[in-house]
Amino acid sequence: MAQLFRGTTAWALGVLLLLAPLRGEEAAVEPGHPALSQAVCTLIAAESMFELGQGAEFCRQALRRLHRPEDRQFCRQLLASALLQRAAYLLTTVRDASPQSEGELQFLKKLVRLGARDAEEALELVPDAAEPYYLLGRFLLMQGKSEQARELLQRALRYPAADVRLQARALAVLGHLSDDPRQQRLYLDRACRLAPGDAEVRLGRARFLAQQRQWAQALADLDAALQAEPKHLDVRLLRAEVLLKLRRHEQAQGELKKLQKLAPGHAQVHLLLGLLASTQHRFAEAAQAFTRAIAFRGATPRLLALRAQALLRAGQRQEALRDARAAVELEADDPYVLTLALGVLLEGQGPGAVKPLLEQALRNHPHHGPLWYLEAVRLEKQGQGAAALRAATRALQEDDSLISARLLRARFYQRRGRWDLAAWDYEQVLRHDPDNTTALNNLAWILATAPQPQLRNGPRAVQLARRACLLTHFRDAATLSTLAAALAEQGRFDEAVHWAVQALRAAPGRLQKQVAAELQSYRRRRPWRQQVVRSRSGPAGAALRQR
């Protein structure tokens, strides 16, 4: 950020050096020039905010003692340059900070106020330049004054700027202030065209794309931003998050290792490490990462809810319930926190205990899809299948990308023999998550064993089942027996027998009888026909195999 304003100071100092020999004796600087000389010398060598502040004070002293208009004008420009450069340093400092205590947070607020004062003073000195409007707008935005910030940023676009990147950044910020996604995209695209190599501008568009779940496009912008600023903390943090969304776990792990070196005390780094560990089913490690994040940031409701979820999966039920209750008490109105915490309470305490809390959450947030999914799970646990199906459908009406709700609804359809509707839901899951083993396995099972001939598709069933087996390392009885059924549907009974034998060896006791029956069918050269659910994922996400 400060690099955008270094040119302004250099320009002002250059003007001084150029004009001095042209003025001759008539242009001798008035008394007061020692302070001006001190200001010039200080600003030339300035390497810190403190030295920039000293230079600005020398300019103020000189301004009080100078009388000739041209000298005063030059001094005003020099003072504005010093103020703008210090404000830019302050903006960068606040942007990259990660406060770990209330004291640090209050110190950052003081820096924001100081930066706003510097930008405001510079605006009085040079009201026809873009820089003070932009910086003051950014600081006011940090203080929550979005309408005033919007007006200043729009005015920044009307004046010339020393660097086109400043105008691009103003456009990017205005984009985020817009309530219309189309307008946001127009602002951000225009900003990227103006300054395609600017990290801040690329980061701004990447954030918008991430909000729209356009992960691949967001990653492209973040990669471009890193080429401009390899150590930009916010870029790397968002990049790690996007890689997790794209399920590129090895790349995410590499990015997080770099972040641990770059910002070892940053709470967001440990939060992302916890999310990565949870995704890889390393729940004890995830809980430890969330605990470190809490140590750096404090016990926020979101971190408590995430740790509760990890603790429950790690088998620490009491600790998980404690964190979940604390999260609900601290933040009873955040639907994201409520979904995580109530999910833990639902699994740890049962549907009866969580019913009043969940009903209240749905009254407060009737358009939050994940809460409707939890309601569907609760109703299923209480044996209310029809109501659970309606709740799962409502969840998908609110958010059609909810994979868990779609899988749950597909299982309901399978239990009712609605193979066509179940297959459609599994197809939608695979559009969002091509490697979802539950959808791969269950869709393959439908395509191989559905009683309606028009639904069966042996070649595709084999393709899907083989992919599910690869993802489960050919060790899961459900996917192995599904592969056997798919091969039998194609008339490849010898191969079907081979994989059914493998499935029988891997099957737990409760499944062995069913898999043995399938094996006998293939030995008789008959494909399998069945109308019950095969699933590797239970209602609340726990491992479950239903036949």
CORBELLIN-V648165 format. One record per helix or strand. SS is the DSSP state (2 for helix, 1 for strand). FROM is the first residue (numbers start at 1). TO is the last residue. If there is no record, write none. Layout:
{{SS FROM TO} {SS FROM TO}}
//
This chain:
{{2 3 23} {2 25 27} {2 33 45} {2 49 65} {2 69 96} {2 102 125} {2 130 142} {2 146 156} {2 164 177} {2 181 194} {2 199 211} {2 215 228} {2 233 245} {2 249 262} {2 267 279} {2 283 297} {2 301 313} {2 317 330} {2 335 349} {2 351 364} {2 369 381} {2 385 398} {2 403 415} {2 419 432} {2 437 449} {2 453 455} {2 458 471} {2 477 489} {2 493 506} {2 509 523} {1 535 537} {1 543 546}}
//
